[in-house]
Amino acid sequence: TGKTQALDLFYSTLPVRHKRRVHFHQFVHSAFVKLADWGRLDAASVGRRAGELAAASAPASTTTPATAAVAREFAREAAVWCFDEFQVTDVATATVLRQVFAEMFRLGAVMVATSNRQPDELYQGGWQPSIYRPFVDLLKDRCEAFHLRSETDYRTVMQQGNIN
């Protein structure tokens, strides 16, 4: 339906310097790598990292100091995040991302994403949906969903060279 193409066009014309466009799974991987780094504090870095954790602590009791610090790193990296193929298929990822996104939103970050599903359908039929629900509620509270209606698969059209 041209979701990725629309995202690419939006990103390329967005007059913002601090922006980033990534596949959503790359972002998730990066978030977990950053969290793992916070978990591997060695004795030499404890003091420095403790100061960063204290500075990054969010007032929300549902956000841990480590997820707040990771969110702060992301917010410093870009004010606008464009995600392609937004999809969360497990409760653990949703729990962590809810904390990261809540803090990123609190810091003023903006998210634009493509997905094949509306927020309420992201975890359809999954295990323990009540645990996942706060993440969906956060997305619905902070994001606006638009349905792109098209019968055309623009990937096929581009491959055939039929773009006018």
C-alpha positions in Angstrom: 0.0 0.0 0.0 3.0 2.3 0.0 3.5 2.8 3.7 7.3 2.5 3.5 7.4 4.8 0.5 5.2 7.4 2.3 7.5 7.2 5.4 10.6 7.6 3.2 9.0 10.7 1.5 7.9 12.1 4.9 11.4 11.6 6.3 13.2 13.1 3.3 11.1 16.2 3.4 11.0 16.7 7.2 12.7 20.0 7.9 14.2 18.7 11.2 17.9 18.2 11.8 17.8 15.6 14.6 15.7 12.9 13.0 16.3 9.2 12.6 14.6 6.6 10.3 15.1 2.9 11.2 13.4 -0.4 10.8 11.5 -0.9 14.1 13.3 -4.2 14.9 16.7 -2.4 14.7 15.4 0.1 17.3 14.2 -2.7 19.6 17.5 -4.4 19.2 19.4 -1.2 20.0 17.2 -0.6 23.1 17.9 -4.0 24.5 21.7 -3.7 23.8 21.7 -0.3 25.6 19.8 -1.9 28.5 22.2 -4.8 28.7 25.1 -2.3 28.8 23.5 -0.6 31.8 23.3 -4.0 33.4 27.0 -4.7 32.9 28.3 -2.0 35.2 31.9 -2.6 36.1 33.5 -1.2 39.2 35.4 1.6 37.3 32.2 2.9 35.8 29.7 2.6 38.7 30.2 6.1 39.9 29.9 7.7 36.5 26.9 5.6 35.4 25.2 6.1 38.8 25.3 9.9 38.2 23.9 9.3 34.7 21.1 7.1 36.2 20.3 9.7 38.8 20.1 12.5 36.1 18.0 10.3 33.9 15.5 9.1 36.5 12.0 9.8 35.5 9.2 10.8 37.9 7.0 8.0 36.6 7.2 5.0 39.0 6.7 2.6 36.1 9.9 3.7 34.4 13.1 2.2 35.8 16.3 4.4 36.0 17.9 2.2 33.3 15.0 2.5 30.8 14.9 6.3 31.5 18.6 6.5 30.8 18.2 4.6 27.5 15.2 6.8 26.5 17.3 9.9 27.3 20.1 8.5 25.0 17.5 8.0 22.2 16.0 11.5 22.8 19.4 13.0 22.5 20.0 11.2 19.3 16.9 12.4 17.5 13.8 14.5 18.2 11.8 12.7 15.6 11.9 8.9 15.2 10.5 7.3 12.0 9.9 3.6 12.4 9.2 1.2 9.5 7.3 -2.0 10.2 6.2 -1.2 13.8 5.3 -4.5 15.4 5.6 -5.9 18.9 4.9 -9.6 19.4 5.8 -10.3 23.0 5.0 -9.0 26.4 8.6 -8.5 27.5 9.4 -6.2 24.6 6.1 -4.3 25.1 6.9 -3.8 28.8 10.4 -2.4 28.1 9.3 -0.3 25.2 6.4 1.2 27.1 8.9 2.5 29.6 11.3 3.7 27.0 8.6 5.4 24.9 6.9 7.0 27.9 10.1 8.7 28.8 11.0 9.6 25.3 7.5 11.2 24.9 8.0 13.0 28.3 11.3 14.4 26.9 9.4 15.7 23.8 10.4 13.0 21.2 8.0 12.4 18.3 7.3 9.0 16.7 6.1 8.3 13.2 5.6 4.7 12.3 4.3 2.3 9.7 2.6 -0.9 10.6 0.2 -3.4 9.2 -2.0 -3.2 12.3 -3.8 -0.6 14.3 -2.5 -0.2 17.9 -5.4 -2.3 19.3 -4.5 -5.2 16.9 -0.7 -5.2 17.6 -1.0 -8.1 20.1 -4.1 -9.8 18.9 -4.4 -13.3 20.5 -1.2 -12.9 22.4 -0.4 -14.3 25.9 -1.5 -12.1 28.9 -2.9 -9.2 27.0 -3.5 -7.3 30.3 0.2 -6.9 30.7 0.6 -5.7 27.1 -2.4 -3.3 27.3 -0.5 -0.4 29.0 1.8 -0.2 26.0 -1.2 -0.1 23.6 -2.8 2.6 25.8 0.4 4.7 25.7 0.5 4.5 21.9 -3.2 5.4 21.6 -2.8 8.3 24.0 0.3 9.8 22.4 0.0 8.8 18.7 -2.6 9.2 16.0 -3.3 6.2 13.7 -4.1 6.7 10.0 -5.2 3.9 7.7 -3.8 4.1 4.2 -6.3 2.6 1.9 -5.0 1.3 -1.4 -5.4 -1.7 -3.6 -2.0 -1.1 -5.2 1.1 -2.8 -3.9 3.7 -0.1 -4.8 6.6 -2.5 -4.3 5.4 -4.5 -7.3 4.7 -1.4 -9.4 8.3 -0.2 -8.7 9.8 -3.5 -9.5 8.0 -3.5 -12.8 9.2 0.0 -13.6 5.6 1.3 -14.0 6.0 4.5 -11.9 4.7 7.6 -13.8 
